[in-house]
Protein backbone atom coordinates (compact mmCIF):
# COMPACT_ATOMS: atom_id res chain seq x y z
CA UNK A 1 0.00 0.00 0.00
CA UNK A 2 2.71 2.49 1.00
CA UNK A 3 4.62 1.46 -2.14
CA UNK A 4 1.63 2.35 -4.30
CA UNK A 5 1.27 5.73 -2.56
CA UNK A 6 4.97 6.43 -3.10
CA UNK A 7 4.71 5.56 -6.78
CA UNK A 8 1.62 7.75 -7.17
CA UNK A 9 3.45 10.67 -5.54
CA UNK A 10 6.38 10.20 -7.96
CA UNK A 11 4.02 10.40 -10.93
CA UNK A 12 2.84 13.83 -9.70
CA UNK A 13 5.88 15.26 -11.50
CA UNK A 14 3.61 15.06 -14.54
CA UNK A 15 1.76 18.16 -13.28
CA UNK A 16 4.90 20.29 -13.59
CA UNK A 17 5.69 18.96 -17.04
CA UNK A 18 2.12 19.57 -18.19
CA UNK A 19 2.11 23.17 -16.98
CA UNK A 20 5.58 23.77 -18.45
CA UNK A 21 4.73 22.39 -21.88
CA UNK A 22 1.42 24.27 -21.85
CA UNK A 23 3.14 27.59 -21.18
CA UNK A 24 5.82 26.84 -23.81
CA UNK A 25 3.21 25.96 -26.44
CA UNK A 26 1.14 29.03 -25.68
CA UNK A 27 4.12 31.35 -25.93
CA UNK A 28 5.36 29.66 -29.11
CA UNK A 29 1.96 30.07 -30.77
CA UNK A 30 1.86 33.70 -29.62
CA UNK A 31 5.29 34.53 -31.01
CA UNK A 32 4.65 32.74 -34.32
CA UNK A 33 1.45 34.79 -34.67
CA UNK A 34 3.47 37.95 -34.00
CA UNK A 35 6.42 37.05 -36.26
CA UNK A 36 5.47 34.35 -38.77
CA UNK A 37 8.82 34.71 -40.58
CA UNK A 38 10.70 33.47 -37.48
CA UNK A 39 8.55 30.32 -37.26
CA UNK A 40 11.47 27.94 -37.97
CA UNK A 41 13.66 29.26 -35.17
CA UNK A 42 10.76 29.42 -32.73
CA UNK A 43 9.84 25.82 -33.55
CA UNK A 44 13.39 24.69 -32.78
CA UNK A 45 13.50 26.46 -29.44
CA UNK A 46 10.02 25.21 -28.60
CA UNK A 47 10.88 21.57 -29.27
CA UNK A 48 14.01 21.87 -27.12
CA UNK A 49 12.06 23.48 -24.26
CA UNK A 50 9.20 21.00 -24.49
CA UNK A 51 11.64 18.07 -24.53
CA UNK A 52 13.42 19.37 -21.42
CA UNK A 53 10.13 20.03 -19.60
CA UNK A 54 8.82 16.62 -20.56
CA UNK A 55 11.95 14.95 -19.22
CA UNK A 56 10.81 15.72 -15.64
CA UNK A 57 7.61 13.76 -16.20
CA UNK A 58 9.64 10.88 -17.60
CA UNK A 59 11.97 10.91 -14.57
CA UNK A 60 8.91 10.77 -12.32
CA UNK A 61 7.53 7.85 -14.30
CA UNK A 62 10.81 5.94 -14.14
CA UNK A 63 11.08 6.64 -10.40
CA UNK A 64 7.56 5.26 -9.94
CA UNK A 65 8.49 2.14 -11.90
CA UNK A 66 11.64 1.71 -9.85
CA UNK A 67 9.63 2.04 -6.61
CA UNK A 68 7.15 -0.65 -7.70
CA UNK A 69 9.56 -3.09 -9.32
CA UNK A 70 12.78 -2.80 -7.35
CA UNK A 71 11.04 -2.47 -3.95
CA UNK B 1 -2.04 -6.75 -13.54
CA UNK B 2 0.55 -9.43 -12.79
CA UNK B 3 1.38 -9.70 -16.49
CA UNK B 4 1.93 -5.95 -16.62
CA UNK B 5 4.31 -6.17 -13.69
CA UNK B 6 6.22 -8.95 -15.42
CA UNK B 7 6.56 -6.87 -18.60
CA UNK B 8 7.79 -3.88 -16.59
CA UNK B 9 10.39 -5.95 -14.78
CA UNK B 10 11.54 -7.39 -18.11
CA UNK B 11 12.02 -4.04 -19.78
CA UNK B 12 13.98 -2.68 -16.85
CA UNK B 13 16.27 -5.71 -16.68
CA UNK B 14 16.64 -6.37 -20.41
CA UNK B 15 14.26 -8.18 -22.77
CA UNK B 16 13.99 -11.98 -22.71
CA UNK B 17 16.30 -14.05 -24.86
CA UNK B 18 15.39 -15.39 -28.28
CA UNK B 19 17.12 -18.51 -29.54
CA UNK B 20 18.68 -18.30 -33.04
CA UNK B 21 18.31 -21.68 -34.81
CA UNK B 22 18.85 -23.29 -31.41
CA UNK B 23 22.53 -22.30 -31.57
CA UNK B 24 22.79 -19.30 -29.26
CA UNK B 25 20.55 -16.84 -27.41
CA UNK B 26 20.25 -13.14 -28.18
CA UNK B 27 18.08 -10.54 -26.41
CA UNK B 28 14.72 -9.91 -28.05
CA UNK B 29 15.70 -6.34 -28.91
CA UNK B 30 18.68 -7.61 -30.93
CA UNK B 31 16.52 -10.07 -32.86
CA UNK B 32 13.94 -7.37 -33.65
CA UNK B 33 16.77 -5.02 -34.68
CA UNK B 34 17.96 -7.66 -37.17
CA UNK B 35 14.47 -7.82 -38.69
CA UNK B 36 14.35 -4.01 -38.87
CA UNK B 37 17.81 -3.95 -40.46
CA UNK B 38 16.62 -6.33 -43.16
CA UNK B 39 13.51 -4.22 -43.81
CA UNK B 40 15.40 -0.91 -43.89
CA UNK B 41 18.14 -2.35 -46.12
CA UNK B 42 15.54 -3.73 -48.53
CA UNK B 43 13.72 -0.36 -48.52
CA UNK B 44 16.94 1.57 -49.20
CA UNK B 45 17.83 -0.83 -52.00
CA UNK B 46 14.43 -0.46 -53.66
CA UNK B 47 14.38 3.34 -53.21
CA UNK B 48 17.86 4.00 -54.60
CA UNK B 49 17.73 1.55 -57.52
CA UNK B 50 18.02 3.06 -61.03
CA UNK B 51 18.26 6.72 -60.05
CA UNK B 52 17.62 9.07 -62.99
CA UNK B 53 18.91 12.54 -63.76
CA UNK B 54 15.30 13.64 -64.24
CA UNK B 55 13.60 12.15 -61.16
CA UNK B 56 10.39 10.17 -61.23
CA UNK B 57 7.78 10.15 -58.46
CA UNK B 58 9.60 7.82 -56.05
CA UNK B 59 12.93 9.61 -56.52
CA UNK B 60 11.35 13.04 -56.06
CA UNK B 61 9.99 12.02 -52.67
CA UNK B 62 13.37 10.64 -51.66
CA UNK B 63 15.16 13.80 -52.78
CA UNK B 64 12.66 15.96 -50.90
CA UNK B 65 13.21 14.04 -47.67
CA UNK B 66 17.01 14.02 -47.94
CA UNK B 67 17.06 17.66 -49.04
CA UNK B 68 14.92 18.76 -46.10
CA UNK B 69 17.13 16.86 -43.67
CA UNK B 70 20.35 18.26 -45.17
CA UNK B 71 18.90 21.77 -44.94
CA UNK B 72 18.07 21.18 -41.27
CA UNK B 73 21.64 19.96 -40.60
CA UNK B 74 23.19 22.87 -42.49
CA UNK B 75 21.15 25.34 -40.46
CA UNK B 76 22.12 23.85 -37.09
CA UNK B 77 25.67 22.65 -37.71
CA UNK B 78 27.09 25.35 -39.98
CA UNK B 79 30.06 24.71 -42.26
CA UNK B 80 30.82 21.10 -41.23
CA UNK B 81 27.30 19.69 -41.62
CA UNK B 82 28.19 17.33 -44.47
CA UNK B 83 30.14 14.84 -42.36
CA UNK B 84 27.35 14.49 -39.79
CA UNK B 85 24.15 14.41 -41.87
CA UNK B 86 24.41 10.72 -42.94
CA UNK B 87 24.94 9.50 -39.37
CA UNK B 88 22.11 11.62 -37.97
CA UNK B 89 19.72 10.45 -40.70
CA UNK B 90 20.68 6.82 -40.08
CA UNK B 91 19.87 7.20 -36.38
CA UNK B 92 16.58 8.89 -37.27
CA UNK B 93 15.61 6.02 -39.59
CA UNK B 94 16.56 3.42 -36.99
CA UNK B 95 14.69 5.06 -34.10
CA UNK B 96 11.61 5.68 -36.26
CA UNK B 97 11.62 2.06 -37.44
CA UNK B 98 12.15 0.83 -33.88
CA UNK B 99 9.31 2.96 -32.47
CA UNK B 100 6.94 1.88 -35.23
CA UNK B 101 7.85 -1.82 -34.85
CA UNK B 102 4.89 -2.19 -32.47
CA UNK B 103 2.56 -1.68 -35.44
CA UNK B 104 3.61 -4.96 -37.05
CA UNK B 105 3.46 -6.85 -33.77
CA UNK B 106 7.15 -6.74 -32.80
CA UNK B 107 8.38 -5.51 -29.42
CA UNK B 108 9.97 -2.07 -30.02
CA UNK B 109 13.76 -2.39 -29.38
CA UNK B 110 13.73 1.13 -27.88
CA UNK B 111 11.70 -0.34 -24.99
CA UNK B 112 14.98 -1.95 -23.91
CA UNK B 113 17.09 0.33 -21.75
CA UNK B 114 20.36 -1.02 -23.19
CA UNK B 115 19.38 0.00 -26.75
CA UNK B 116 18.62 3.61 -25.84
CA UNK B 117 21.74 3.71 -23.63
CA UNK B 118 23.85 2.61 -26.62
CA UNK B 119 22.25 5.26 -28.85
CA UNK B 120 22.84 7.96 -26.24
CA UNK B 121 26.47 6.87 -25.76
CA UNK B 122 27.05 7.09 -29.51
CA UNK B 123 25.59 10.61 -29.46
CA UNK B 124 27.88 11.55 -26.60
CA UNK B 125 30.99 10.22 -28.38
CA UNK B 126 29.94 12.05 -31.55
CA UNK B 127 29.36 15.37 -29.74
CA UNK B 128 32.59 15.42 -27.76
CA UNK B 129 34.62 13.72 -30.49
CA UNK B 130 33.57 16.46 -32.91
CA UNK B 131 34.42 19.10 -30.32
CA UNK B 132 38.05 17.92 -30.18
CA UNK B 133 38.20 17.14 -33.91
CA UNK B 134 37.18 20.63 -35.05
CA UNK B 135 38.69 22.74 -32.26
CA UNK B 136 41.97 20.92 -31.78
CA UNK B 137 43.17 19.40 -28.52
CA UNK B 138 43.53 22.55 -26.42
CA UNK B 139 40.59 24.25 -28.12
CA UNK B 140 38.41 21.28 -27.18
CA UNK B 141 39.30 21.70 -23.52
CA UNK B 142 38.85 25.46 -23.68
CA UNK B 143 35.26 24.92 -24.89
CA UNK B 144 34.38 23.57 -21.45
CA UNK B 145 35.24 26.96 -19.93
CA UNK B 146 33.01 28.91 -22.34
CA UNK B 147 31.16 31.25 -22.30
CA UNK B 148 32.58 31.97 -18.80
CA UNK B 149 34.95 29.84 -16.64
CA UNK B 150 32.28 29.89 -13.90
CA UNK B 151 30.28 27.41 -15.99
CA UNK B 152 33.14 24.87 -16.07
CA UNK B 153 31.66 22.43 -13.51
CA UNK B 154 28.25 22.59 -15.17
CA UNK B 155 29.76 21.95 -18.60
CA UNK B 156 31.70 18.98 -17.23
CA UNK B 157 28.55 17.61 -15.54
CA UNK B 158 26.71 17.92 -18.85
CA UNK B 159 29.03 15.30 -20.38
CA UNK B 160 27.16 12.74 -18.28
CA UNK B 161 23.77 14.43 -17.93
CA UNK B 162 23.15 14.81 -21.67
CA UNK B 163 23.45 11.14 -22.62
CA UNK B 164 21.58 10.11 -19.47
CA UNK B 165 18.63 12.35 -20.28
CA UNK B 166 18.65 11.35 -23.98
CA UNK B 167 18.62 7.70 -22.98
CA UNK B 168 15.97 8.00 -20.27
CA UNK B 169 13.71 10.22 -22.38
CA UNK B 170 13.50 7.79 -25.29
CA UNK B 171 13.21 4.73 -23.05
CA UNK B 172 10.67 6.32 -20.70
CA UNK B 173 8.47 7.56 -23.51
CA UNK B 174 8.35 4.27 -25.39
CA UNK B 175 7.81 2.29 -22.19
CA UNK B 176 5.13 4.71 -20.93
CA UNK B 177 3.28 4.48 -24.24
CA UNK B 178 3.50 0.68 -24.05
CA UNK B 179 2.22 0.53 -20.46
CA UNK B 180 -0.71 2.84 -21.21
CA UNK B 181 -1.58 0.83 -24.32
CA UNK B 182 -1.55 -2.41 -22.29
CA UNK B 183 -3.87 -0.82 -19.68
CA UNK B 184 -6.27 0.36 -22.39
CA UNK B 185 -6.25 -3.10 -23.96
CA UNK B 186 -7.16 -4.66 -20.61
CA UNK B 187 -10.01 -2.19 -20.05
CA UNK B 188 -11.44 -2.16 -23.60
CA UNK B 189 -10.08 -4.96 -25.79
CA UNK B 190 -12.02 -4.05 -28.97
CA UNK B 191 -11.96 -1.06 -31.38
CA UNK B 192 -11.13 1.64 -28.79
CA UNK B 193 -7.36 0.84 -28.66
CA UNK B 194 -7.08 1.73 -32.39
CA UNK B 195 -7.56 5.46 -31.77
CA UNK B 196 -5.09 5.46 -28.90
CA UNK B 197 -2.62 3.38 -30.89
CA UNK B 198 -2.57 6.10 -33.57
CA UNK B 199 -1.42 8.58 -30.95
CA UNK B 200 0.87 6.45 -28.79
CA UNK B 201 2.48 4.26 -31.45
CA UNK B 202 2.71 6.54 -34.49
CA UNK B 203 2.61 10.16 -33.32
CA UNK B 204 4.56 9.72 -30.09
CA UNK B 205 7.09 7.42 -31.75
CA UNK B 206 7.84 9.91 -34.52
CA UNK B 207 7.94 12.89 -32.13
CA UNK B 208 10.47 11.06 -29.95
CA UNK B 209 12.59 10.31 -33.03
CA UNK B 210 12.52 14.00 -33.91
CA UNK B 211 13.39 15.02 -30.35
CA UNK B 212 16.34 12.62 -30.09
CA UNK B 213 17.88 13.64 -33.42
CA UNK B 214 17.09 17.32 -32.86
CA UNK B 215 18.73 17.41 -29.44
CA UNK B 216 21.80 15.54 -30.73
CA UNK B 217 22.11 18.00 -33.62
CA UNK B 218 21.66 20.97 -31.30
CA UNK B 219 24.34 19.78 -28.84
CA UNK B 220 26.61 18.94 -31.76
CA UNK B 221 26.11 22.36 -33.32
CA UNK B 222 26.87 23.97 -29.98
CA UNK B 223 30.12 22.06 -29.53
CA UNK B 224 31.50 22.77 -33.03
CA UNK B 225 30.17 26.29 -33.60
CA UNK B 226 32.75 28.92 -34.48
CA UNK B 227 32.94 32.36 -32.95
CA UNK B 228 33.68 34.66 -35.85
Interface residues (C-beta under 8 A of the other chain):
Chain A: X40 X44 X47 X48 X51 X54 X55 X58 X59 X61 X62 X65 X66 X68 X69 X70
Chain B: X5 X8 X9 X12 X75 X76 X165 X168 X169 X171 X172 X173 X175 X176 X210 X211 X214 X215 X218
